[in-house]
Amino acid sequence: MKINFLLVLMGMASVFARAQQSVSLKDTLKWMHDFVAENSSQYTGQSSIDNHTCKLGEPKCQQRHDVSTFEAQGCSATITWSVTLNDRHLETHAYLVSLKELDPNTVRWVKVGLFENAVEADTTNQKRIVETFSLPIEKTQEYIELSHVDVLFDSGEHAKRFVEVFEHAIRLCGGKPSRPPIYKYNSKSR
């Protein structure tokens, strides 16, 4: 009886020890890649008149398809967001970001515009993320500097699930919260 109890106790201790170990960066990034690949395709209706959402089947309502991807090599990530309208590729946004430059305390689920469920993260202390924006029709590329990045999802539930893992990856890469703003005391302002 004592031996069985000891085996059960040792088994429980082993489970608790494994649960307390942090998931590695490599495993976290693999999970992020796979999760985004499986859950980032979103179909909506977009009006050809004013680009607002509409119900598919209504006049002047086009099918819009948004897709995100997440690729990472160590702490460097490329996040893309492609938009197709009525089976015609419209635009692609590619964000090149170091996860170390993101503030883990800013990772959150958001509704971006009228269409997307997304997870958003801000950079620390207003550092910039390079976004490449391309339109296939004109074969142009523009470079924009942003202080946040978005990863698109097909539902709010999938986006919310991604928040904690994204924050974990940022922390594993050394991402730290932004420094709070410094307020100087001005005796004349009283």
VOGU-3710 file (C-alpha; in Angstrom, 3 decimals, decimal comma):
1> mkinfllvlm> 0,000/0,000/0,000  2,828/2,362/0,890  4,545/1,697/-2,459  1,353/2,500/-4,456  0,877/5,721/-2,507  4,499/6,693/-3,159  4,140/5,989/-6,906  0,998/8,129/-7,083  2,718/10,921/-5,156  5,770/10,792/-7,449
11> gmasvfaraq> 3,529/10,829/-10,531  1,667/13,893/-9,245  4,948/15,678/-8,492  6,131/14,952/-12,039  2,927/16,402/-13,545  3,215/19,563/-11,410  6,888/20,011/-12,347  6,093/19,743/-16,081  3,193/22,178/-15,778  5,471/24,782/-14,224
21> qsvslkdtlk> 8,078/24,557/-16,998  7,769/27,269/-19,612  7,032/26,317/-23,195  10,113/26,963/-25,344  10,278/29,770/-27,897  10,623/27,252/-30,726  7,471/25,369/-29,638  5,582/28,622/-29,068  6,427/29,978/-32,522  5,485/26,676/-34,157
31> wmhdfvaens> 2,120/26,731/-32,376  1,589/30,375/-33,440  2,405/29,571/-37,083  0,068/26,574/-37,159  -2,744/28,325/-35,268  -2,667/31,349/-37,584  -2,564/29,060/-40,643  -5,682/27,237/-39,430  -7,693/30,190/-38,079  -6,932/33,339/-40,040
41> sqytgqssid> -9,190/33,056/-43,074  -12,201/35,364/-42,933  -15,005/35,858/-45,474  -17,251/38,919/-45,306  -19,290/41,080/-47,618  -17,948/44,469/-48,711  -20,016/47,098/-50,506  -18,659/48,205/-53,880  -20,156/51,633/-53,221  -18,718/52,660/-49,842
51> nhtcklgepk> -16,482/49,704/-48,777  -18,614/49,088/-45,660  -19,771/45,630/-44,621  -22,829/44,215/-46,332  -24,726/40,958/-46,511  -23,568/38,686/-49,327  -26,327/38,362/-51,914  -27,384/42,005/-51,614  -26,908/44,243/-54,680  -23,405/45,723/-54,964
61> cqqrhdvstf> -22,105/43,400/-52,222  -18,819/41,693/-53,067  -17,189/38,757/-51,320  -14,107/39,831/-49,383  -11,557/37,277/-48,184  -8,886/38,277/-45,632  -6,015/35,949/-44,669  -3,073/36,348/-42,273  0,133/34,350/-41,989  2,733/34,228/-39,224
71> eaqgcsatit> 6,329/33,196/-39,986  9,164/33,485/-37,487  12,859/32,748/-37,319  13,809/33,147/-33,706  12,487/36,477/-32,502  12,137/37,968/-35,999  8,652/37,603/-37,425  6,891/38,397/-40,676  3,141/38,801/-40,398  1,177/39,168/-43,619
81> wsvtlndrhl> -2,396/40,194/-44,275  -3,835/39,658/-47,760  -7,174/40,887/-49,088  -9,043/39,362/-52,025  -12,249/40,873/-53,383  -14,450/38,715/-55,650  -11,534/36,303/-56,237  -9,247/39,192/-57,329  -6,170/39,765/-55,175  -6,471/43,332/-53,968
91> ethaylvslk> -3,583/44,027/-51,589  -1,019/42,507/-49,258  0,465/44,010/-46,117  3,672/42,513/-44,684  4,892/43,532/-41,235  8,537/42,854/-40,384  8,912/42,893/-36,625  11,255/41,877/-33,855  9,152/40,358/-31,081  11,634/41,894/-28,630
101> eldpntvrwv> 10,468/45,355/-29,741  6,825/44,662/-28,781  5,283/45,576/-25,434  3,770/42,390/-23,928  1,310/44,437/-21,860  -0,352/45,814/-25,007  -1,321/42,498/-26,634  -5,104/42,518/-27,016  -8,074/41,374/-29,083  -9,547/44,151/-31,235
111> kvglfenave> -12,087/44,656/-33,980  -10,096/46,340/-36,756  -12,348/48,462/-38,907  -15,630/46,880/-39,826  -14,385/43,484/-40,921  -11,707/41,809/-38,843  -11,133/40,149/-35,511  -7,465/40,705/-34,770  -4,796/40,520/-32,109  -2,852/43,753/-31,862
121> adttnqkriv> 0,425/44,577/-30,111  2,178/47,938/-29,785  5,885/48,545/-29,945  7,789/49,672/-26,884  8,363/53,383/-26,532  7,092/54,291/-30,009  9,629/52,174/-31,924  8,573/51,490/-35,483  7,557/48,402/-37,425  8,157/48,421/-41,170
131> etfslpiekt> 5,066/47,572/-43,198  5,344/46,742/-46,877  2,122/47,477/-48,701  1,673/46,191/-52,233  -1,051/46,351/-54,849  -0,737/43,671/-57,547  -2,503/45,765/-60,194  0,006/48,592/-60,071  2,952/46,447/-58,918  3,806/49,118/-56,351
141> qeyielshvd> 5,278/48,830/-52,917  5,102/51,413/-50,227  6,929/51,361/-46,924  5,125/52,668/-43,900  6,361/52,774/-40,332  3,832/51,776/-37,680  3,929/51,470/-33,912  1,681/48,385/-33,801  1,051/45,111/-35,601  -2,166/43,141/-36,208
151> vlfdsgehak> -2,737/39,410/-36,732  -6,129/38,669/-38,297  -8,431/35,822/-37,173  -11,688/34,262/-38,338  -13,380/34,723/-34,954  -13,078/36,633/-31,722  -12,628/33,362/-29,832  -9,582/32,409/-31,914  -8,154/35,909/-31,544  -8,631/35,838/-27,763
161> rfvevfehai> -6,920/32,433/-27,583  -3,913/33,806/-29,492  -3,452/36,800/-27,134  -1,838/34,859/-24,271  0,508/32,917/-26,568  1,592/36,068/-28,443  2,327/37,772/-25,131  4,320/34,701/-23,997  6,423/34,752/-27,200  7,161/38,459/-26,759
171> rlcggkpsrp> 8,305/37,880/-23,174  10,484/34,908/-24,243  12,172/37,216/-26,765  12,906/39,804/-24,074  10,058/42,198/-24,857  9,414/44,531/-21,975  6,662/47,028/-21,195  7,166/50,596/-22,349  8,551/52,966/-19,805  5,831/55,144/-18,338
181> piykynsksr> 5,925/58,758/-19,505  7,969/61,082/-17,347  5,940/63,927/-15,888  7,848/66,934/-14,691  6,491/68,887/-11,801  5,812/72,473/-12,711  5,268/74,701/-9,671  3,606/77,381/-11,825  0,839/75,019/-12,954  -0,853/75,050/-9,531
//
